Amino acid sequence: MKKNIHPEYKEITVTCACGNKFTTRSTLCKDLHVEICSACHPFYTGKQKFVDTAGRVEKFQRKYGGDYFRKAEKSKK
C-alpha cells in the first residue's frame, strides 16, 4: 500500500437527538450528531404509523376484512 494516501480511521461517538449515544469508527474523525437512530426510529421500535391518503387503508380493510395493520396477538393455548 502507498503511504500517506489513506484517511485516518478513528473511533467516534454518535449522539442522537433522543439522547442515545454509541461509538463507531469513521474517517470523519470528530463526533457526529444525528436526528434519528435505531433506538427512536419508528420502523425499529414497532411504533410505525401508516399514512392514509384518501381512505385507502380503510378501503383495503373493508375489501379483504383483515386486521393487516394491527399487531397480531399471541394465540393462547
C-alpha positions in Angstrom: 0.0 0.0 0.0 1.1 3.5 -0.7 1.8 5.7 2.3 0.0 8.9 3.2 -2.9 8.4 0.8 -5.4 6.7 3.1 -7.5 8.8 5.5 -7.3 8.3 9.3 -9.9 5.8 10.6 -10.7 6.7 14.2 -13.3 5.8 16.8 -16.1 8.5 17.1 -19.2 9.0 19.3 -22.5 9.3 17.6 -25.2 11.2 19.6 -28.9 11.1 18.6 -31.4 13.8 19.3 -33.2 11.4 21.7 -30.1 11.1 23.8 -28.9 7.7 22.7 -25.1 7.5 22.3 -22.9 4.8 20.6 -19.4 4.5 19.3 -18.3 3.6 15.8 -15.4 4.1 13.6 -15.2 6.7 10.8 -12.9 8.7 8.6 -14.8 11.8 9.8 -12.5 11.9 13.0 -14.9 14.0 15.0 -18.1 13.4 17.0 -21.3 13.1 15.0 -24.8 14.3 15.9 -27.8 12.7 14.2 -31.6 13.5 14.3 -32.8 9.9 14.4 -31.3 6.5 15.3 -32.3 2.8 15.6 -33.4 3.4 19.2 -36.0 6.0 18.3 -36.8 5.3 14.6 -40.4 4.1 14.3 -39.5 1.2 12.0 -37.2 -0.3 14.6 -39.3 0.5 17.7 -42.5 -1.1 16.3 -44.4 2.2 16.6 -44.7 2.7 12.9 -47.7 4.6 11.6 -49.3 4.1 8.3 -50.1 7.2 6.4 -53.6 7.0 5.0 -54.3 9.1 1.9 -57.8 9.2 0.6 -59.0 6.4 2.8 -57.0 3.7 1.0 -56.2 1.8 4.2 -59.9 1.6 5.2 -60.8 0.6 1.7 -58.3 -2.2 1.8 -59.5 -3.4 5.2 -63.2 -3.4 4.0 -62.3 -5.3 0.9 -60.3 -8.0 2.5 -61.7 -7.8 6.0 -58.4 -8.2 7.8 -56.5 -6.5 10.5 -53.3 -6.2 8.5 -52.1 -3.0 10.1 -52.6 -4.0 13.7 -50.2 -6.1 15.7 -51.1 -9.8 15.9 -51.9 -11.0 19.3 -50.3 -14.2 20.6 -52.5 -17.2 20.5 -53.5 -18.6 23.9 -53.4 -22.3 24.5 
